[in-house]
Amino acid sequence: MIPLLTADEMRAAERQAIEAWGIPSLVLQEHAALGALALIPRGEPVQVLAGPGNNGGDALALARLARLEGRDVAVWCPVPQPEWRGDAAHQARLWVGLGGGIGTSAAPADLMRTWRGWVVDGLFGLGTTRPLEGAAAAWVQALNASGLPVLALDLPSGLDPSCAEVPGVAVRATRTACFGAMKVCHGLMPAREACGEITVVPIPLDRSPEAAMHLLERPALTPRAWNAHKGSFGHVVIRAGSLGMSGAAVLASLGALRVGAGLVTVLTDPDVRAEIAAQVPEAMVRPWQGKVPPEADVLLVGPGGVAQVPDWEGPLVLDASALKEGEGKRWMDRPGTAITPHPGEFARLFGLPRPLLMDERLAQARQVSAGRPGVLLLKGAQSVLAGGACDELWINPTGHPGMATGGSGDLLAGMVAGFRAQGLPMREAVAAAAWFHGAAGDRLPGPGLVPRDLADQLPRLLRD
């Protein structure tokens, strides 16, 4: 998985390298500047925007190194006579000592019409927590309107490194040289969109930074034994389907089967047993008689209008109608349980405002999952996985808006149950289902797909 650091987590990693390992902060800055300079095509002139803090220090170091390479370089600051701070003051002295000047302008748009080559954005970095104002905002707006290619140092100015949202005007970078490790803004939309092409530039840290948030990568699944049989891969039981909503039971069973569950039994309302059986001959379809069969390895409840959760002590996946108002804490306190709400269901489950922004989704997922054994998958663009007695948030990056269609969640719930039946711990089963579900959609870009299209992609995706 890919760690996504907050500003505080990145500062802690740098502080550890400086104070405990003994590497000077200027050495970190030189490594960052060298790595960033390598991302600008050779021979291109460079216009460097430098702010007064450490990000400006990175920019001034890059300007000096580019000048020493023989490039045409100019340095600019939105305000005259900036008060350089910390290492930036040292870098400014080096730049001026090399014969460099630092210009400014009250009309940045007019100035930028005379520029050629690349612009380096080193105005603001890790310390950004509020929207840009005044001269800084005017320079960023002019830069975005200029059409010039932009390399952002660590992150585009105007982004908060610890947030997914864009708080105001922000640089729209062509490329971003991300120093040391990706930050939250590099991994999550909509901030991610402002970063352009992201390259992680290594800097000398003595250990991998610790992060409370990670982006999912393709899960590593255990290869099957040569002599495996259907009993080796678990038995999924699905309590789903009612009159007018039999398709949800079909899709949930397909989800479990397509990720490799050995056996699937659908327990459905008697009125729809025959129509479900006709559509999924690979599953055993039986009328619900009030009891979960003892051979079940995992139980999925909810798709297709089934609200009542049977008595069952084993692994449990709840979706759709089984996610009843006010019952979120109950299920998050139950070990071996996964709930898969969309934002509206989530709000009803926990009595919270419906989360609309990504940062709200992250905060609320943390709030309801802290210290609890149940696993939450808050569905939507960039689904959020939390809980399972783990403090980390895992974010799923796969999928696209064309997957926003009825039945997609039923297929996903079946996939969760299918992976859990095969022996994955519940949190890992949810992660695998979310990632492969979205990855199946990524093979079919654009609108018009239906959940069966996703199911058909899964066997090939699992083999690749």
ABEGO torsion letter per residue (X at the ends): XBBBBBAAAAAAAAAAAAAAAGBBAAAAAAAAAAAAAAABBBGBBBBBBBBABAAAAAAAAAAAAAAAAGBBBBBBBABBGBBBBEAAAAAAAAAAAAGBBBBBBABAAAAAAABBEBBBBAABBAABABBBBEAAAAAAAAAAAAGBBBBBBGBBBGBBAABABBABBBBBBABBBBBGBBBAAAABOAAAAAAEBBBBBBBBBABBBBBABBBBBBBBBBBBBAABBAAAAEBBBBBBEBBGAAAAAAAAAAAAAAAGBABBBBBBBAAAAAAAAAABAABBBBBBAGBBBAABABBBBGBGGBABBBBBABBBBBBEAABBBGAAAAAAABBGBBBBBBAAAAAAAAGBBBBABAAAAAAAAAAAABGBABBBBBBEBGBBBBEGGBABBBBBABEBAAABBBGAAAAAAAAAAAAAAAGBBAAAAAAAAAAAAAAAAAABBEBGBBAAAAAAAAAAAAAX
